[in-house]
């Protein structure tokens, strides 16, 4: 008979997640915990979708109507504040609250100062969690920190799980309804075929929890894939190991077994080290054949000195070779870059987007160095007095919590916007292949800048506009000649010469200037100036911020995810698209978009039609 009988599990969401469904958690980690105790307890649930519009309200409503005596909450650093909000509600209903994950592992003493937390599981949690559920908190449970009569007890560490095959398969069937799917039917799903990493990058939290690299057997992985594979729709599968190609022979066996068992109706996304891609070149065609379509590479910096400082174990030449291999096999490649290193200057940072384009990347993610607690980088930046905020909500790879090498806070924020603008601007416009798409792409990315920076309450409205303008100004000088825009007729109907102006303030605006050139069109992006013969349509940054204010991030995430589901579902696509059109999030977004566009059109009509 277990000590706790009705157990809830949650993975706390970060306060800010970029509006892209692929990067959201599929809560596989807590499904592992559920699988560990499903035969020991009366009930085990994941009671709410934390990406719903009001998950805290949903959680409290659940506790009012269901028995529960314990909750386990997994938390990253950027999710810790939200984790405490769930914990506070749980204590209101007298649940025993235990936190686990990277942040509680790094700072168990700090976490246990909260009146809403009873215990912390440090490191890999499955066996510690099972013992806690069955025996309650005691000094015999390795890897547990807990409160006992006003004292905090830190039990000895528990070693990592050497044989990962002993773990039961994740209990996905208890996952809550999310974006119209539930249980094993999630369109986005995550599998971990190994844990840990042989490389000890100084900025990475992985070593703190998962330590040395260990792997599951190919047959064990195939058993799990059989549970989630379906021929009804092509699921997007994230193989989310720290380094999935550490053992190339093992990965080849998994790939061969997937082919033999017809487990190929996946669109696979994974992350990898550049050196591993090079070692695995001979199986790249096999990987493509079983569905590998997207690989994210941790490039981090084009600066060799920086790569040595962060103990990355790569160099620019390996990055370039890995990108070349992936491009050769028609596998989309995305590069991760981190700005804000102690040894780099503003001029060094400005090299990042140019380098990313030079090596052939079509997608790049620019992040700010985040000194996560428990990592060597945390201690290094702390010693250098370069950490300017311990507000954990901002520890999400995009929030600026450092001031390195005398680069002040606002300058580093501008550099993040600059990198995105310089890399994506004109190339993104070219990919859109429509004039309207080009303009909407710019608006979308300006909203992304606003979403990231609004999470920092040190920013004023003027600051937000300045960072948005930095993104826009990074586009200046870009141009496309003889573009075959599919909606060129729109340009012709507007007189063949149109400027879409993004207005910051008097004297600070950026123009997207479209000009008919026979059956094609030219686009140039310039600082605003009076140009005779062009019709001008102006977008004010204040209006874009107002639109973002009325279109919450969760609404954008929900809509984009439901759209992805609609595209993937072969049998119900018309019905799902109809539901999407009637969805209240879609209607609300369309309403505020209409207001935004109407204001823009009316303003443009009353402006001088030719500028």
Secondary structure, DSSP 4 states (H G I P E B T S, - for coil): --S--EEEEEEPPPS---S-GGGS---HHHHHHHHHHTTTSSEEE----TTSTTHHHHHHHHHHHS--SEEEEE--GGGHHHHHHHHHHHHHTT-EEEEESHHHHHTHHHHTTSTT--EEE-SS-HHHHHHHHHH-S-TTSTTEEEEETTEEEEPPPPPP-S-GGGSPPP-GGGPPPBTTB-GGG-SEEEE-SEE--SS--TT-SHHHHH-S-EE--HHHHHHHHHHH--SSB-EEEEE--S-TTSSHHHHHHHHHHHHHTT---EEEEEEE-HHHHHHTGGGHHHHHHTTEEEEEEEEE-S-HHHHHHTT----HHHHHHHHHHHHHTT-EEEEEEEE--TT--HHHHHHHHHHHHHTT-SEEEEEE----TTSHHHHHHHHTT-B----GGGTTTTS--B-GGG--HHHHHHHHHHHHHHHHHHHHHHHH-SHHHHHHHHHHHHHHHHHHHHT-TT--HHHHHHHHHHHHHHHTT-EEEEE--TTHHHHHHTTSEEEEEEEEETTEEEEEEEEEETTEEEEEEEE----TT-EEEEEEHHHHHHHHHTS-HHHHHHHHHHHHHHHHBSSSHHHHHHHHHH-HHHHHHHHHHHHHHHHHHHHHHHS-S--
